[in-house]
Amino acid sequence: MAENTKRSLFGLNGIAGILISIVGLLVILVTLMLLVIVTQRHGAVNPYDPSVIRDINNVKMISVENKQFAFQKKDK
């Protein structure tokens, strides 16, 4: 009989390889979800401030004729 020479101590075949790949994918998933949560919290704390735009002529896609529709004051 031929001897089995394909044995290895650190082989990732079978169930061990499947478990390692599943754990790796779960780690990637959790990391991306945490990054999304951090980004959403940062966006909620520091929202976009339109007051930085001082001159309507520097903003593209908004013509001078339609500027009354572009920026509307919020009622506080």
C-alpha positions in Angstrom: 0.0 0.0 0.0 1.1 3.5 -0.7 1.8 5.7 2.3 -0.2 8.9 2.8 2.4 11.6 2.3 -0.1 14.5 2.1 -0.5 14.8 5.9 0.4 18.2 7.3 0.2 19.7 10.8 -1.0 23.1 9.7 -3.3 22.0 6.8 -6.5 23.9 6.4 -8.5 21.2 4.8 -12.0 20.1 5.9 -13.8 21.4 8.9 -10.9 23.4 10.3 -10.5 25.4 7.1 -14.3 26.1 6.9 -14.3 27.3 10.6 -11.3 29.5 10.1 -12.8 31.1 7.0 -16.2 31.7 8.7 -14.5 33.3 11.7 -12.5 35.5 9.4 -15.5 36.6 7.5 -17.4 37.3 10.7 -14.5 39.4 12.0 -14.5 41.4 8.7 -18.3 41.9 9.0 -18.2 43.1 12.6 -15.3 45.5 11.8 -17.2 47.0 8.9 -20.4 47.4 11.0 -18.4 49.1 13.8 -16.9 51.5 11.2 -20.4 52.3 9.9 -21.7 53.0 13.4 -18.8 55.3 14.1 -19.3 57.2 10.8 -23.1 57.6 11.5 -22.4 58.9 15.0 -19.9 61.4 13.7 -22.4 62.5 11.0 -25.1 63.0 13.7 -22.9 65.0 16.0 -21.3 67.1 13.2 -23.9 67.6 10.5 -23.2 69.5 7.3 -23.1 73.3 7.9 -24.3 75.2 4.9 -23.2 78.5 6.4 -19.7 77.9 5.0 -21.0 78.6 1.5 -20.8 82.4 1.4 -21.1 83.1 -2.3 -23.7 81.5 -4.4 -21.6 81.9 -7.6 -19.0 79.4 -6.2 -21.6 76.6 -6.0 -22.0 74.6 -9.2 -25.3 73.3 -10.5 -27.2 76.2 -8.9 -27.8 79.2 -11.1 -28.1 82.7 -9.8 -31.7 82.8 -11.0 -32.7 79.8 -8.9 -30.8 80.8 -5.7 -34.0 81.5 -3.8 -34.9 77.8 -4.1 -31.4 76.5 -3.2 -31.0 77.8 0.4 -34.0 78.3 2.6 -33.9 79.6 6.1 -35.0 77.2 8.8 -37.7 78.4 11.2 -36.4 78.2 14.7 
